[in-house]
Amino acid sequence: MPDPGKLPDISVIPVFPLAGVTLFPHTHLPLHVFEQRYRALVEDTLRKVESQHCFAMGIPLPTEDSASQERPTLFPFVGVGRIIEFSRLPDGRFMLVLQGLGRASLGQEFEMVNGYRVFEARWQPDLMPKMPGNWASELATELKTLALALLRDQAEKFRLLLTDEDDLSRLTDIISGYLPLPPEFKLEQLANPNVMYRAARAISQLEAMLSLPPKPVRPDLEAPRN
């Protein structure tokens, strides 16, 4: 099994567009793959070396142009995942689990391969601004407290996952990925590499869902991308 913490080299990647699905790093996404072109995507991906068993989950943008439905415009940022479990059913369908590895930005679109779309891609690594004292730890604690308050007594397995996690980047992505948060919020979180900003936005969003008065955002967290 490849090291899940090591990002594979990518420059070109297959994209599986699926409305309403956002794959975040550090999360797992079960998929039922039944359409022929995406069966081909999975087949082609599994022929590669194990460390390259990767494809991206793309998010189609809303459009009124029916002619674009076959190749919809995609949000320019994607979650890249590695296939860590799969079963091939007798009729050719796949049941699989993707492990979210990281964010990537999409560039040029290339010619289709076996009916599925392929793009130039570039990793978008986390940016962690220097902060005084134990600010990151305090943000992580507040984020967990709010998420657990929102869950109350539901989703015990997820509650345990949150309780055991202290890394601010992982924690923010897990909460953004698994909780039923607004789609536009998820897109914003996926697009932003700034860990502190993502954490502050997640805290504000959870406070709003819990109807708590928002706390002032530090001025150095105002800029969304650096």
C-alpha positions in Angstrom: 0.0 0.0 0.0 1.5 3.4 -1.0 2.2 5.9 1.7 -1.1 7.9 2.1 0.8 11.0 3.2 2.9 11.1 0.0 1.4 12.9 -3.0 2.0 11.1 -6.3 3.5 13.1 -9.2 0.6 14.3 -11.4 0.5 16.6 -14.4 -2.4 15.0 -16.2 -5.3 13.3 -14.4 -8.7 11.7 -15.3 -11.7 13.6 -13.9 -15.0 12.1 -12.8 -17.6 14.9 -12.8 -20.3 14.3 -10.2 -22.8 17.0 -9.2 -23.1 17.5 -5.5 -20.0 15.6 -4.5 -16.9 17.3 -3.2 -13.9 15.1 -2.2 -11.7 16.7 0.5 -8.3 15.6 1.6 -8.3 13.2 4.6 -11.8 11.9 3.8 -13.1 8.8 2.2 -15.7 8.6 -0.6 -17.6 5.4 -1.5 -18.5 5.3 -5.2 -20.8 3.1 -7.3 -19.4 3.3 -10.9 -21.9 2.1 -13.5 -21.7 4.3 -16.5 -19.5 2.8 -19.3 -17.1 5.7 -19.7 -16.4 5.8 -15.9 -16.0 2.1 -15.8 -13.3 2.7 -18.4 -11.8 5.4 -16.2 -11.5 3.0 -13.3 -10.2 0.2 -15.5 -7.5 2.4 -17.0 -6.6 3.8 -13.5 -6.2 0.3 -12.0 -3.8 -0.6 -14.8 -1.3 1.9 -13.5 1.2 1.3 -10.7 -0.6 1.3 -7.3 0.7 4.7 -6.3 -1.0 6.2 -9.4 -4.4 4.6 -8.8 -5.7 8.2 -8.7 -8.4 10.3 -10.3 -10.1 13.6 -9.5 -13.7 14.3 -8.5 -14.9 17.2 -10.6 -17.8 19.5 -9.7 -20.0 20.6 -12.6 -21.1 24.2 -12.5 -24.8 25.0 -12.9 -25.7 25.9 -16.5 -28.9 26.4 -18.5 -27.1 25.3 -21.7 -28.3 21.8 -22.4 -25.6 21.3 -25.1 -23.0 21.5 -22.4 -24.4 18.7 -20.3 -22.1 16.1 -22.0 -19.0 18.1 -21.1 -20.2 20.6 -18.4 -18.0 23.4 -17.2 -16.2 22.3 -14.1 -15.2 24.1 -11.0 -11.5 24.9 -11.4 -10.4 23.1 -8.2 -10.8 19.4 -7.6 -10.2 16.8 -4.9 -7.8 14.1 -6.0 -8.3 10.6 -4.5 -6.6 7.3 -4.6 -8.5 4.0 -5.0 -7.9 2.1 -1.8 -10.7 -0.5 -2.0 -12.6 -1.8 -5.0 -14.6 -4.7 -6.2 -15.5 -5.4 -9.8 -19.1 -6.8 -10.2 -19.9 -9.5 -12.7 -21.7 -7.0 -15.0 -18.7 -4.6 -15.1 -19.8 -2.1 -12.5 -17.4 -1.1 -9.7 -17.9 -0.5 -6.0 -14.9 1.4 -4.7 -13.6 3.8 -2.0 -11.5 6.8 -2.8 -9.1 8.2 -0.2 -8.8 12.0 -0.5 -5.1 12.9 -1.1 -5.1 16.6 -1.8 -6.4 19.7 -3.7 -5.5 20.3 -7.3 -6.3 23.0 -9.8 -7.4 22.1 -13.3 -5.7 23.5 -16.4 -5.9 22.6 -20.0 -8.4 20.0 -21.0 -7.1 17.3 -23.3 -8.7 15.0 -25.8 -11.1 12.5 -24.2 -9.7 9.0 -23.4 -12.2 6.1 -23.7 -15.1 8.6 -23.3 -13.9 10.3 -20.1 -12.3 13.7 -19.6 -8.6 14.3 -18.9 -7.1 17.6 -17.6 -3.8 19.1 -16.8 -3.6 19.4 -13.0 -1.4 20.9 -10.4 -1.3 20.2 -6.7 -2.4 23.0 -4.4 -0.5 22.3 -1.1 -1.6 23.7 2.2 -0.4 27.2 3.2 0.1 27.6 7.0 0.7 31.3 7.9 2.9 31.9 10.9 0.8 32.6 13.9 1.8 33.6 17.5 1.4 31.3 20.4 -0.9 28.3 20.3 -3.4 30.0 17.9 -3.7 26.9 15.7 -4.4 24.6 18.6 -7.1 27.0 19.9 -8.7 27.1 16.5 -8.7 23.3 16.4 -10.3 23.0 19.8 -13.0 25.5 19.0 -13.7 23.8 15.6 -14.1 20.4 17.3 -16.4 21.9 20.0 -18.7 23.5 17.4 -18.8 20.4 15.2 -19.6 18.1 18.1 -22.3 20.5 19.3 -23.8 20.4 15.9 -23.8 16.6 15.7 -25.1 16.3 19.3 -25.6 12.5 19.8 -25.5 11.6 16.1 -22.9 9.8 14.1 -20.9 8.3 16.9 -18.1 7.0 14.6 -17.6 10.5 13.2 -17.6 11.9 16.7 -14.7 9.6 17.6 -12.9 10.7 14.5 -13.1 14.3 15.5 -12.2 13.7 19.1 -9.0 11.9 18.1 -7.9 14.5 15.5 -5.7 17.5 16.5 -4.1 18.6 13.2 -5.9 21.8 12.1 -5.7 21.1 8.4 -6.9 17.6 8.6 -9.6 18.6 11.1 -10.9 21.4 8.9 -11.0 19.2 5.8 -12.8 16.3 7.6 -15.5 18.7 8.9 -15.9 20.4 5.6 -16.1 17.1 3.8 -18.3 15.0 6.0 -20.8 17.5 7.5 -23.9 18.5 5.6 -22.7 22.1 4.9 -23.9 24.3 2.0 -22.4 23.4 -1.4 -21.1 26.9 -2.0 -19.2 26.7 1.3 -17.7 23.4 0.4 -16.5 24.8 -2.9 -14.9 27.8 -1.1 -13.1 25.4 1.3 -11.9 23.2 -1.5 -10.5 26.1 -3.5 -8.6 27.7 -0.6 -5.1 26.4 0.4 -4.8 28.7 3.5 -5.4 26.4 6.5 -6.0 29.2 9.0 -8.5 30.9 6.7 -10.3 27.6 6.1 -10.5 27.0 9.8 -11.9 30.5 10.5 -14.5 30.1 7.8 -15.5 26.7 9.1 -15.9 28.1 12.6 -18.1 31.0 11.3 -20.2 28.6 9.3 -20.8 26.2 12.2 -21.6 29.2 14.5 -24.2 30.3 12.0 -25.7 26.8 11.8 -25.8 26.7 15.6 -27.2 30.3 15.7 -24.3 31.6 17.8 -23.1 35.1 17.4 -19.9 35.1 15.2 -16.6 36.0 16.8 -14.5 38.7 15.1 -12.1 37.3 12.5 -8.4 38.2 13.0 -7.3 40.7 10.3 -4.5 38.4 9.2 -7.2 35.8 8.3 -9.1 38.1 6.0 -7.1 37.4 2.9 -8.4 34.1 1.5 -5.4 32.7 -0.4 -2.1 33.9 1.2 
